[in-house]
């Protein structure tokens, strides 16, 4: 590496639409060992109007998506610049994931809006972005990209599981890093919590009050996606086309839907934990769902579930995209073919 210390602004917007996660991170590297310090962090929630625009973006026309991309890039630039100025940050670069509105790698398509050159013009700093497109062009899934960060920064855990819009898993097997999406999480849970008038199911209390619908649970678990071999990934289209219509075909209360879906998540995750007595790092918004964690522990007796401090829970993806940005800026490998299925390991992203 050319430098042993970097200050980076990592930016992430996930499919759960919680908001824009921004983290100021100092990375140090010595003898190929990386360490990080999360400094200022903030989640900027979306307005109701932006929430709706992003939630239904996949259904828009090409022209509407182009217009949305321009507007979202402007929003992102303003939000990041405000964060930098407010916290008096002096970053070497900004690494921004953007927001995924289309992810169909089987068709060679993935689109993250917010990565237009306007972003650099607004910030006046080097920007690394558009991390997924190159991988898809190389035959990969374009996801998940976080696992190389898991390997570099969180190698002491047997498994790293993110409970965000989707659950995904990352682990080493036979000296190869493997990772893939497991199932939707907060994209579905939040959808039904919204129907009950809440932003999310706080601590899983509504789900806890419900009863499992066995027939619905069996149908959810029978989806063909769960029988596919990795590499594999999920997009919001899967939620709207396959999960929500299935759930809505059943006459269930919101509490029963949430209880059933939490059970589905816990079961599917447990099916992918194959190392006995493993240590599992849990991050993402779902780590605050006490009921989900209890059901997961139920399915994983003898395994240690580790929930880190809130900064790491909430900002792990922004943290790792900050790392991916440094690796790209230095032309180092930041995507593993063993994870995405691309033709080779590579350095992905665009430097603006």
C-alpha angles and dihedrals in degrees: 000000000000094000134033096207133043134176110207138176108220117198129191136170114187132203091253086072094222088145141267112319114209125182133180106214134182112206123193125187127192126167088352091302113126126206129179140199119200107214122169115008134176141169112213107203120222120248115245089257094052091044090057094043092053097039092058098031094112089065095055127105121257091257092049090050091051090052091046090051091055093047094045093049088053091049092047093049092051094047094048093046091050090051093050094048095044093051095037090234121179102199126181089213146345120240111197127181096192119206123299114227099158128033118166105141091168085068093040092252134130128147130189113182123210097055101104122129087256086078093065092042090055096046101036089216136103108276127198114196146134093070099167107049098075093051093053090048087055091055097265132128092246085228153123097022099165096078096084086057089049089053094048100039107022105033094134090076122079091217135017114202124184117204100197131118083322131015116241133177134213128188145139120256122176090347093305125110111234126186140159144152116276107188143319115282122166094015086070102030092050092046091061095038086056089055088057090052097258131114089226140343100274109228088339092282095143091049090048090057093053134082127238116252100216095198092052091046091053091049092050092049092048095066110128091230090076092059094053121104121238140293091071136135140185134225134196088262089071090057095050097041103037114014108039096042089051093050093044090055088069123076098233136142117245090251091053092047091052093046091050095046093048088054090050092052094048093048095048093048092048090053088063098051103092104157110092117237091005130172112236124196112209121198138157129069092299089068087075091056099099094188092053091050091050092052091046091051088049090059092042108050112172093027124108114232111201121200110188128207116298096259092061093042093053102033106033093110093048087048093052095044085054087057092046088052092055092047091051092046088055091042092243125146111274102162125061119214089208087066105039102027093238118154091257145351109280149167106257132191139061124267110214 
